[in-house]
């Protein structure tokens, strides 16, 4: 191998490295650094290795932090439960209209994320088209409301990530060799057994990818809580946003961002170790 | 990082720009390159971390700036770049008649930008440029008095050019008492009011079932789950103090804690539906809230766009008044044209035209007779021309004297909104 051939891959990947360096490493280090600084925007910040910032923000905002993970986990599970049958049906029973069905699922998502969430706010409002009607015919009591509840926020989170769950699941299920399923039936496996022991494990790569995409997106989300939530549904993303943009409290925002990122990395690492590699390898075997 | 480079970073304070840049998706190429150079050239993590120390933006006063001698050296350029909030000037088929008349009379062409959505993000956007000693491209910006950002612009960083009042005879003659020498800018050294408004209470009489008169109504258990409060810390805290009979402008930290206590109780009892930004008006229109903290002009506009039943009240305990102010940022390219516009605007005829369209409190009371004749509905509206009874109930916001106070205030009221 000539020298040119040996450095070619590095040269080709150079733009990616530069991109990562400029837009990931530098901001990351800056965020970490700012979280350890004290001062204010006018007299300046100095790096004082102010580690207690981490404790004080944890003390003040641990409820929001835990809530974000709770909402993230519930919405991920809900999205999975909704998406799997859908992806399964399209893959096995979609026939020649498969791509049409997928397109129909994706269609609402061509509209901006914020607009979609605002539409839900409109639909679910107290005297809106759903609740207003139900109240007028006396099915639900006057005081019922959906907005401002944890349910509304989790439902919004679930709805907004559906394609990220359905698409990887669909790809994984679609790839399953039909003869393997026939073989399971030939070996006297009932439908349930064939599903649990063959189809589900074989689609685990899709499940893994879907969970990861959806969970990471939802834990850090702040749009759903801001638009559909109320007092008591604030997520950590909202706190970070307010600290940065409204209160100009950069150390608090940076410390919270760092903590969130660290916990996420740990969870993902644990997840990948426990289910990830083995499940994916099994599926490929 | 080389010495030369470090020096450049320290003296220009470019890192502040990078930091601010992080809070906003807007990077200029120069900042990114500089940040990149810092990252790549770092000797080790520690030195890199220290290099990220952020120098402050506070500057010494440039005594010459805005003085008589300074103004004497400035000349009319025939162009004005005016940055304002959306839907905040008279508009007719995409044109702005008041600006057109200004151009006709003075020959100055106006570029009008509706770029200010909120004080803090706009400040975050312009601060790095001002910090770098460059023009932000606007000769007039409009900022609200109840914000820390205005104090930063005027008093901390000295990024506003003192006005030359000898060129503002119309301001002296026609500006109303509410906006003359306001507490946040004694003698109107830097600012001239654009429009003002009230933060009071709005409600839907069909749902409250009674007339609302008092701030205490926001704390009435009957409206459980249907009370709208504002997510702005300053607005929320000020209301808490009005409810306790404390004047926010002269309040103390102890008062802030007292206000936070009743607001926390209000929240814990489940009264509050949500802490809203501008979206409060939609929540009221949709029936999610029955009674809410509200800005006067919004309700006036809602009344005229399909929600005539909504009402705005000036509570018996008092009402907060805020003022959006025109100011000339430092390094403005056409300061004389900016002054000329301010003076032009303060003619009752022009102020009346703007008021007729935006429906907020005009700084020129003499516009009233003109509007009474031209558009009596607006001319008679106490929300455009406050009556003496309203004037007597007006309260000013607390004026944060330094960042520490701003931080203390936020530390007390933010946990009510976000927890």
Boltz contact constraints between the chains, C-beta under 6 A:
constraints:
  - contact:
      token1: [A, 22]
      token2: [B, 36]
      max_distance: 6.0
  - contact:
      token1: [A, 26]
      token2: [B, 35]
      max_distance: 6.0
  - contact:
      token1: [A, 26]
      token2: [B, 39]
      max_distance: 6.0
  - contact:
      token1: [A, 29]
      token2: [B, 48]
      max_distance: 6.0
  - contact:
      token1: [A, 30]
      token2: [B, 52]
      max_distance: 6.0
  - contact:
      token1: [A, 33]
      token2: [B, 49]
      max_distance: 6.0
  - contact:
      token1: [A, 33]
      token2: [B, 52]
      max_distance: 6.0
  - contact:
      token1: [A, 40]
      token2: [B, 403]
      max_distance: 6.0
  - contact:
      token1: [A, 42]
      token2: [B, 56]
      max_distance: 6.0
  - contact:
      token1: [A, 42]
      token2: [B, 57]
      max_distance: 6.0
  - contact:
      token1: [A, 42]
      token2: [B, 58]
      max_distance: 6.0
  - contact:
      token1: [A, 42]
      token2: [B, 156]
      max_distance: 6.0
  - contact:
      token1: [A, 42]
      token2: [B, 403]
      max_distance: 6.0
  - contact:
      token1: [A, 43]
      token2: [B, 56]
      max_distance: 6.0
  - contact:
      token1: [A, 43]
      token2: [B, 58]
      max_distance: 6.0
  - contact:
      token1: [A, 44]
      token2: [B, 54]
      max_distance: 6.0
  - contact:
      token1: [A, 44]
      token2: [B, 55]
      max_distance: 6.0
  - contact:
      token1: [A, 44]
      token2: [B, 56]
      max_distance: 6.0
  - contact:
      token1: [A, 45]
      token2: [B, 54]
      max_distance: 6.0
  - contact:
      token1: [A, 46]
      token2: [B, 53]
      max_distance: 6.0
  - contact:
      token1: [A, 47]
      token2: [B, 49]
      max_distance: 6.0
  - contact:
      token1: [A, 47]
      token2: [B, 50]
      max_distance: 6.0
  - contact:
      token1: [A, 47]
      token2: [B, 53]
      max_distance: 6.0
  - contact:
      token1: [A, 125]
      token2: [B, 286]
      max_distance: 6.0
  - contact:
      token1: [A, 125]
      token2: [B, 288]
      max_distance: 6.0
  - contact:
      token1: [A, 126]
      token2: [B, 287]
      max_distance: 6.0
  - contact:
      token1: [A, 126]
      token2: [B, 288]
      max_distance: 6.0
  - contact:
      token1: [A, 127]
      token2: [B, 287]
      max_distance: 6.0
  - contact:
      token1: [A, 148]
      token2: [B, 273]
      max_distance: 6.0
  - contact:
      token1: [A, 148]
      token2: [B, 274]
      max_distance: 6.0
  - contact:
      token1: [A, 230]
      token2: [B, 273]
      max_distance: 6.0
  - contact:
      token1: [A, 230]
      token2: [B, 274]
      max_distance: 6.0
  - contact:
      token1: [A, 231]
      token2: [B, 267]
      max_distance: 6.0
  - contact:
      token1: [A, 231]
      token2: [B, 272]
      max_distance: 6.0
  - contact:
      token1: [A, 234]
      token2: [B, 418]
      max_distance: 6.0
  - contact:
      token1: [A, 239]
      token2: [B, 418]
      max_distance: 6.0
  - contact:
      token1: [A, 244]
      token2: [B, 23]
      max_distance: 6.0
  - contact:
      token1: [A, 245]
      token2: [B, 120]
      max_distance: 6.0
  - contact:
      token1: [A, 245]
      token2: [B, 121]
      max_distance: 6.0
  - contact:
      token1: [A, 246]
      token2: [B, 120]
      max_distance: 6.0
  - contact:
      token1: [A, 247]
      token2: [B, 410]
      max_distance: 6.0
